[in-house]
Amino acid sequence: VVLVKRYGFDPEAHAAYIEKILKRFANPYLVDDVDRVGREPLRKLSYNDRLIKPLRGTLEYGLPNNNLIRAVAMALLYCNDNDPQALELQQSLTNRGVTETVRKYTELQDDAVITRIAAAYDELK
């Protein structure tokens, strides 16, 4: 919905595109490795990348964002000893805690949103 509002996409065409993509993800013959999806979590948690930018859009337009909050929390949980960013993220969580880690890497300023991310992280942990 953020893209529809921000760029004036046709709502029906955009909904059809989303359905097409969701069907693709449901295809058992298309496999995507968890490590490929999760790798480089610090990049994916950065202010203008795939998790935080859409979350900021939901805040801008007053849209629901529970799924994005959970996705950010899941990204915080990603562990891979072969991924330097994952190691840095886990070290930050250990040393700084979830709230300060979220502030540092996402650059979010909204305390309520950061609290919701931290709560989702604790729930999923």
C-alpha positions as CSV (number, residue, x, y, z in Angstrom):
1,V,0.0,0.0,0.0
2,V,3.0,2.3,0.6
3,L,4.0,2.0,-3.0
4,V,0.4,2.7,-4.2
5,K,0.3,5.8,-2.1
6,R,3.8,7.0,-2.8
7,Y,4.1,6.4,-6.5
8,G,0.4,6.3,-7.5
9,F,0.4,2.7,-8.7
10,D,-2.9,1.3,-9.7
11,P,-4.2,-0.6,-6.6
12,E,-5.7,-3.5,-8.5
13,A,-2.6,-4.0,-10.7
14,H,-0.4,-3.8,-7.7
15,A,-2.5,-6.3,-5.8
16,A,-2.4,-8.7,-8.8
17,Y,1.4,-8.4,-8.8
18,I,1.6,-9.2,-5.1
19,E,-0.5,-12.3,-5.6
20,K,1.7,-13.4,-8.5
21,I,4.8,-13.0,-6.3
22,L,3.2,-14.8,-3.3
23,K,2.3,-17.8,-5.6
24,R,5.9,-17.9,-6.8
25,F,7.1,-18.1,-3.1
26,A,4.7,-20.9,-2.5
27,N,6.1,-23.0,-5.4
28,P,8.0,-25.9,-3.7
29,Y,10.3,-26.2,-6.8
30,L,11.7,-22.7,-6.3
31,V,14.1,-23.0,-3.3
32,D,15.8,-20.1,-1.7
33,D,18.5,-20.8,0.9
34,V,18.0,-19.2,4.3
35,D,21.6,-18.0,4.4
36,R,21.1,-16.2,1.1
37,V,18.0,-14.5,2.2
38,G,19.4,-13.6,5.6
39,R,23.0,-12.7,4.7
40,E,24.3,-9.2,5.2
41,P,21.6,-8.3,7.9
42,L,23.2,-4.9,8.6
43,R,22.6,-3.8,5.1
44,K,19.1,-5.1,5.1
45,L,18.5,-3.3,8.4
46,S,19.9,0.0,7.2
47,Y,17.7,3.1,6.9
48,N,17.1,3.0,3.2
49,D,17.1,-0.7,2.5
50,R,14.5,-3.5,2.2
51,L,13.2,-3.6,5.8
52,I,13.5,-0.2,7.3
53,K,12.5,1.9,4.3
54,P,9.2,0.1,3.9
55,L,8.6,0.4,7.7
56,R,9.2,4.1,7.5
57,G,6.7,4.3,4.6
58,T,4.0,2.7,6.8
59,L,4.8,5.2,9.5
60,E,4.6,8.1,7.0
61,Y,1.2,7.0,5.7
62,G,-0.2,5.7,9.0
63,L,-0.5,2.1,7.7
64,P,-0.4,-1.2,9.6
65,N,3.1,-2.6,10.0
66,N,3.1,-5.5,12.4
67,N,4.5,-7.9,9.7
68,L,7.4,-5.5,9.0
69,I,8.1,-5.1,12.8
70,R,8.3,-8.9,13.0
71,A,10.5,-9.1,9.9
72,V,13.0,-6.6,11.5
73,A,13.0,-8.6,14.7
74,M,13.7,-11.8,12.7
75,A,16.6,-10.1,10.9
76,L,18.0,-9.3,14.3
77,L,17.9,-13.0,15.2
78,Y,19.9,-14.1,12.1
79,C,23.0,-16.0,13.0
80,N,25.7,-17.2,10.6
81,D,29.3,-17.7,11.7
82,N,30.4,-17.2,8.1
83,D,28.7,-13.8,7.7
84,P,30.7,-10.9,9.2
85,Q,27.6,-8.7,9.4
86,A,25.7,-11.4,11.2
87,L,28.6,-11.7,13.7
88,E,28.8,-8.0,14.2
89,L,25.0,-7.8,14.7
90,Q,25.0,-10.6,17.3
91,Q,28.0,-9.0,19.1
92,S,26.1,-5.7,19.2
93,L,23.0,-7.3,20.6
94,T,25.2,-8.9,23.3
95,N,27.1,-5.8,24.2
96,R,24.5,-3.0,23.7
97,G,21.2,-4.8,23.9
98,V,18.4,-4.9,21.4
99,T,17.2,-1.3,21.7
100,E,20.5,0.4,21.2
101,T,21.4,-2.1,18.4
102,V,18.2,-1.2,16.6
103,R,18.9,2.5,17.0
104,K,22.5,2.2,15.8
105,Y,21.9,0.1,12.6
106,T,18.4,1.2,11.5
107,E,18.8,4.9,12.4
108,L,15.2,4.9,13.6
109,Q,14.3,7.7,16.0
110,D,10.7,6.7,17.0
111,D,10.9,5.2,20.5
112,A,7.5,3.5,20.1
113,V,8.6,1.7,17.0
114,I,11.9,0.7,18.5
115,T,10.1,-0.6,21.6
116,R,7.8,-2.7,19.3
117,I,10.7,-4.1,17.5
118,A,12.4,-5.0,20.8
119,A,9.2,-6.7,22.0
120,A,8.9,-8.7,18.8
121,Y,12.6,-9.7,19.1
122,D,12.1,-10.8,22.7
123,E,8.9,-12.7,21.7
124,L,10.7,-14.6,18.9
125,K,14.0,-15.2,20.7
